[in-house]
Amino acid sequence: MKEKKKVVLAKRIGQIKPSPTLAIDTKCKALAVQGVDIVNFGIGEPDFDTPDNIRQAAISAIQEGFTRYTAVGGIPDLKEAIIQKFKQDNNLDYRPEEIVVSCGGKHSLYNLFQVLFERGDEVIVPAPYWVSYPPMLLLAEAVPVIVATPEDNGFKLTPERLRECLTPRTKGLILNSPSNPTGSVYTREELEALAEVILEHHLFVISDDIYEKILFDGQEFVSLAQLDPELKARTFVLNGVSKTYAMTGWRIGYMAGLETVIKAVTKIQSQSTSNPNSIAQKAAVEALRGPQDSVAAMVQEFAWRRDDILSRLAWFWGR
Ligand SMILES: Cc1ncc(COP(=O)(O)O)c(C=O)c1O
């Protein structure tokens, strides 16, 4: 019998592990199929259905035959809707050339890391962090510099802490507010304090704003890019429809930033996935332009659940 040749995988894949949150999710789903009553906290996924107006937009797109390749970085209509969203919600002005639409926010980030970082570039990742940042950085041969943040500061990075971690190789900083997993939200003042260090050291910032709308107790959302034009030029703003519109499976995310970088991100996309799904893009246009009341209703329900869990835990601890 012929001896089987051992498959040798590329070294880069050995550096990373499968996403632990997706692994937990798979396990939860398997247990649920077996009839186990399980509450799945593994994955950041609203348990709501995508609102009906958005689903109808997708059905119309199919019926109208909107089923071909589209522009790699997103259809003009969707880019316009994103530009309007940035203007309306964040008072940020972007041109279509400064926007890219990808197959989920994760995809935008992956492509950004590939074009922005190279071997040995250090990128600061405040901990606790979303599990995918370090592996995606490692795949770009960058060095994730994990920086613990103090619990008594709401797990938020301070300018002092940021300064301590800087080296001549530091090229980027990831900020995720509201944060997955801690839920902390940076105030305008806290961002302004960080901005000083960011500008002084010419850092690029990845502002992961994907949970922008999931806010409680009247908190205000501020994106770093809003603070001043110089900062905007160094910030890549990541957002998407997954969390806000319960559209995790549709895979539409987007990013805004410096035109040269966005162009490079689009080039990578053109040689890997091509355009994000055409039907999902039409659905995303409706999500951004259509009625927004379902977002408020969902957040209200999340707030109710959070308060309920907190009061039960308080009771438990107080026993
Ligand atoms: C902090 C954070 N950023 C980005 C994403 C990417 O979301 P998506 O790829 O569904 O747009 C997620 C998803 O879990 C996340 O938790």
PDBQT file of the ligand as one rigid body, heavy atoms in Angstrom, charges set to zero:
ROOT
HETATM    1  C1  LIG A 401     -16.387  43.801  19.208  1.00  0.00    +0.000 C 
HETATM    2  C2  LIG A 401     -16.797  43.196  17.907  1.00  0.00    +0.000 A 
HETATM    3  N1  LIG A 401     -16.351  43.767  16.771  1.00  0.00    +0.000 NA
HETATM    4  C3  LIG A 401     -16.686  43.290  15.580  1.00  0.00    +0.000 A 
HETATM    5  C4  LIG A 401     -17.508  42.183  15.455  1.00  0.00    +0.000 A 
HETATM    6  C5  LIG A 401     -17.818  41.697  14.071  1.00  0.00    +0.000 C 
HETATM    7  O1  LIG A 401     -19.164  41.514  13.801  1.00  0.00    +0.000 OA
HETATM    8  P1  LIG A 401     -19.637  41.152  12.336  1.00  0.00    +0.000 P 
HETATM    9  O2  LIG A 401     -18.518  40.473  11.646  1.00  0.00    +0.000 OA
HETATM   10  O3  LIG A 401     -20.824  40.263  12.521  1.00  0.00    +0.000 OA
HETATM   11  O4  LIG A 401     -19.992  42.443  11.657  1.00  0.00    +0.000 OA
HETATM   12  C6  LIG A 401     -17.977  41.533  16.605  1.00  0.00    +0.000 A 
HETATM   13  C7  LIG A 401     -18.785  40.319  16.541  1.00  0.00    +0.000 C 
HETATM   14  O5  LIG A 401     -18.946  39.548  17.440  1.00  0.00    +0.000 OA
HETATM   15  C8  LIG A 401     -17.621  42.066  17.870  1.00  0.00    +0.000 A 
HETATM   16  O6  LIG A 401     -18.056  41.520  19.006  1.00  0.00    +0.000 OA
ENDROOT
TORSDOF 0
